[in-house]
Amino acid sequence: MYITMRLVAPLILIAALTAPLFGQQQGPVPGRRGGPRGPRTYTYFIEPGKDATGFRPGDRELATWALRDWERHADGRIRFVAVEKDASRIRINWVSPREGQYGETRRAMVGNRMVAMVYIRPDTTSLGPAVSDASLTDPLFRDAIVYLTCLHELGHAIGLTHTADDRDIMYSFEFGGDVRVYFDRYRNQLRNRAAIATTTGLSPHDIERLRALFQPRRVISPR
């Protein structure tokens, strides 16, 4: 989600799940190809995040669940593998409010490799009263925001762009919409925090686009 979040109005609140940015314009970070029928492999590293305002130890788990959600619905076409930071192609960083957008993905050359730098701001108290008040009184609502933000930004990291359909995780609030309703729709499916791991944040359209992006490679038989 390249959320370009200008906290001017709760609507733009999230440009968080919204504004076009990076992922839309620059394409995916390359993953390592498998065999003819093997999945595309993306290595990743999740920063500890202890110095970011609003960060909670469980946020790293939310990011991992987001990775697994994409992987689970890719029909075996991609997989994510945890590695040391210097070997990763996707790096999830936790940032404080003063550091910019609520969620953002940028590509950068790090050493000799192209890396998707995913920035997530876990502090939901600065998102405007419609969202911040609910996140303070309802921990599941707060976790849903962080989780869906991770899911959106990771979609950009693997090459998906924004959509104009607010049922999609790749939806951009640049097209309008009610931010509170958007997050409530997912939060209302959850009975407890553990349910996030098995309750997808992806729409059928997200899954269709994901699978189209990673079409199986054809095996050419020798004649």
C-alpha positions as CSV (number, residue, x, y, z in Angstrom):
1,M,0.0,0.0,0.0
2,Y,1.8,2.8,-0.8
3,I,-0.1,4.7,1.4
4,T,0.5,8.2,1.0
5,M,-0.9,9.3,4.0
6,R,-1.5,12.8,4.5
7,L,-3.2,13.1,7.7
8,V,-5.2,16.0,6.4
9,A,-8.5,14.1,6.6
10,P,-9.5,10.8,7.8
11,L,-10.3,9.8,4.3
12,I,-6.8,10.4,3.1
13,L,-6.1,9.0,6.4
14,I,-4.9,6.2,4.6
15,A,-3.6,6.9,1.8
16,A,-2.4,4.2,3.8
17,L,-4.1,1.6,1.9
18,T,-3.9,3.9,-0.9
19,A,-2.0,6.3,-2.7
20,P,-0.2,5.1,-5.8
21,L,3.4,5.1,-5.5
22,F,6.0,2.9,-5.9
23,G,4.8,-0.5,-6.5
24,Q,2.6,0.8,-9.2
25,Q,5.3,2.5,-11.0
26,Q,8.4,0.5,-10.7
27,G,7.4,-3.2,-10.9
28,P,8.3,-6.1,-8.7
29,V,11.6,-6.9,-7.1
30,P,12.8,-10.0,-8.9
31,G,12.5,-13.3,-7.1
32,R,14.6,-16.4,-7.7
33,R,13.1,-18.7,-10.3
34,G,12.6,-22.3,-9.4
35,G,12.5,-25.2,-11.9
36,P,10.2,-25.4,-14.8
37,R,7.3,-26.1,-12.5
38,G,8.7,-24.7,-9.3
39,P,7.6,-21.6,-7.5
40,R,9.2,-18.1,-7.7
41,T,11.1,-17.7,-4.4
42,Y,11.3,-14.4,-2.5
43,T,13.6,-14.1,0.4
44,Y,12.6,-11.7,3.2
45,F,13.7,-10.2,6.5
46,I,11.5,-8.6,9.1
47,E,13.1,-5.9,11.2
48,P,12.8,-6.2,15.0
49,G,11.0,-2.8,15.1
50,K,11.5,-2.1,18.8
51,D,12.4,1.6,18.2
52,A,9.3,2.5,16.2
53,T,6.5,4.3,17.9
54,G,3.5,2.2,18.4
55,F,5.3,-1.1,17.6
56,R,4.2,-4.2,19.4
57,P,6.1,-7.5,19.5
58,G,3.3,-9.3,17.8
59,D,3.5,-7.0,14.7
60,R,6.3,-9.2,13.3
61,E,3.9,-12.1,13.4
62,L,1.2,-10.0,11.6
63,A,3.8,-9.4,8.8
64,T,4.6,-13.1,8.6
65,W,0.9,-13.9,8.3
66,A,0.6,-11.4,5.5
67,L,3.4,-13.1,3.6
68,R,1.7,-16.5,4.1
69,D,-1.7,-15.1,2.9
70,W,-0.2,-14.2,-0.5
71,E,1.7,-17.5,-0.6
72,R,-1.3,-19.6,0.3
73,H,-3.4,-18.2,-2.5
74,A,-0.7,-18.2,-5.2
75,D,-1.5,-21.8,-6.3
76,G,2.0,-22.9,-5.6
77,R,3.5,-20.2,-7.8
78,I,5.4,-18.2,-5.2
79,R,7.0,-18.9,-1.9
80,F,8.6,-16.7,0.8
81,V,11.7,-17.8,2.7
82,A,13.1,-16.1,5.8
83,V,16.8,-15.3,5.5
84,E,19.4,-13.0,7.1
85,K,18.9,-9.3,6.4
86,D,21.8,-9.0,3.9
87,A,20.5,-11.9,1.8
88,S,16.9,-10.7,1.6
89,R,15.0,-9.3,-1.4
90,I,12.1,-8.0,0.7
91,R,12.8,-6.1,3.9
92,I,9.9,-5.1,6.2
93,N,10.8,-2.1,8.3
94,W,8.8,-0.5,11.2
95,V,8.9,3.3,11.2
96,S,7.7,6.0,13.5
97,P,5.1,8.7,12.4
98,R,7.7,11.3,11.8
99,E,9.3,9.1,9.2
100,G,6.5,9.5,6.6
101,Q,3.7,7.4,5.2
102,Y,1.7,4.8,7.1
103,G,2.8,2.2,4.5
104,E,5.1,2.5,1.6
105,T,7.2,0.3,-0.7
106,R,10.3,1.4,-2.5
107,R,12.8,-0.4,-4.6
108,A,16.4,0.2,-4.0
109,M,19.8,-1.2,-5.0
110,V,21.4,-2.6,-1.8
111,G,24.9,-3.8,-2.6
112,N,24.5,-5.9,-5.8
113,R,20.8,-6.7,-5.4
114,M,17.5,-5.0,-6.0
115,V,15.5,-5.0,-2.7
116,A,11.9,-4.0,-2.0
117,M,12.0,-1.8,1.1
118,V,8.6,-2.1,2.8
119,Y,7.9,0.5,5.4
120,I,5.0,0.0,7.9
121,R,4.1,2.6,10.5
122,P,2.5,0.6,13.4
123,D,1.3,3.7,15.3
124,T,-2.4,3.9,14.5
125,T,-3.2,6.7,17.0
126,S,-2.3,9.4,14.5
127,L,-4.7,8.3,11.8
128,G,-7.6,10.6,12.7
129,P,-10.4,10.0,15.3
130,A,-12.5,7.7,13.2
131,V,-9.7,5.1,13.1
132,S,-7.5,6.0,16.1
133,D,-10.3,5.9,18.7
134,A,-11.4,2.4,17.6
135,S,-7.8,1.2,17.5
136,L,-7.3,2.3,21.1
137,T,-10.4,0.5,22.4
138,D,-10.3,-2.6,20.1
139,P,-7.0,-4.3,19.9
140,L,-8.3,-6.5,17.0
141,F,-9.2,-3.5,15.0
142,R,-5.7,-2.1,15.5
143,D,-4.1,-5.4,14.5
144,A,-6.4,-5.6,11.4
145,I,-5.1,-2.3,10.2
146,V,-1.4,-3.3,10.6
147,Y,-2.0,-6.7,9.0
148,L,-3.9,-5.3,6.0
149,T,-1.3,-2.6,5.6
150,C,1.5,-5.3,5.5
151,L,-0.6,-7.3,3.0
152,H,-1.1,-4.3,0.7
153,E,2.5,-3.3,0.7
154,L,3.7,-6.8,0.1
155,G,1.4,-7.0,-2.9
156,H,3.4,-4.0,-4.2
157,A,6.7,-5.7,-3.4
158,I,5.8,-8.7,-5.7
159,G,4.5,-6.5,-8.5
160,L,0.8,-5.8,-8.0
161,T,-0.6,-2.3,-8.6
162,H,-3.6,-0.5,-7.2
163,T,-7.2,-1.2,-8.1
164,A,-10.4,1.0,-7.9
165,D,-12.4,-1.8,-6.2
166,D,-12.7,-1.3,-2.5
167,R,-13.2,-5.0,-2.0
168,D,-9.6,-5.6,-3.0
169,I,-6.6,-5.4,-0.7
170,M,-4.8,-3.5,-3.5
171,Y,-7.5,-0.8,-3.5
172,S,-6.4,2.8,-3.3
173,F,-8.3,5.3,-1.3
174,E,-7.4,7.8,-4.0
175,F,-10.6,6.6,-5.5
176,G,-12.6,7.6,-2.5
177,G,-14.3,5.3,0.0
178,D,-14.8,5.0,3.8
179,V,-11.7,4.1,5.6
180,R,-13.4,2.9,8.8
181,V,-15.8,0.7,6.8
182,Y,-13.0,-0.7,4.8
183,F,-11.1,-2.0,7.9
184,D,-14.3,-2.9,9.8
185,R,-15.2,-5.3,7.0
186,Y,-12.1,-7.4,7.8
187,R,-12.1,-6.9,11.5
188,N,-15.7,-8.2,11.8
189,Q,-14.6,-11.5,10.5
190,L,-12.3,-12.1,13.4
191,R,-13.2,-13.7,16.7
192,N,-9.7,-13.5,18.1
193,R,-6.2,-12.5,17.0
194,A,-5.2,-16.0,16.0
195,A,-7.9,-15.9,13.4
196,I,-5.9,-13.4,11.3
197,A,-3.6,-16.2,10.3
198,T,-6.4,-18.0,8.6
199,T,-8.8,-15.2,7.5
200,T,-7.6,-14.0,4.2
201,G,-7.5,-10.3,3.5
202,L,-7.5,-11.0,-0.3
203,S,-10.5,-10.7,-2.6
204,P,-11.2,-13.1,-5.4
205,H,-10.0,-10.3,-7.7
206,D,-6.7,-10.0,-5.8
207,I,-6.1,-13.7,-6.1
208,E,-7.0,-13.7,-9.8
209,R,-4.4,-10.9,-10.4
210,L,-1.8,-12.7,-8.3
211,R,-2.1,-15.9,-10.3
212,A,-2.1,-14.0,-13.6
213,L,1.1,-12.2,-12.6
214,F,2.8,-15.5,-11.8
215,Q,1.7,-17.7,-14.7
216,P,3.2,-21.2,-14.6
217,R,6.1,-21.6,-17.0
218,R,5.6,-23.9,-19.8
219,V,7.8,-27.0,-20.1
220,I,9.0,-27.5,-23.6
221,S,9.5,-31.1,-24.4
222,P,12.3,-32.0,-26.8
223,R,11.3,-33.3,-30.1
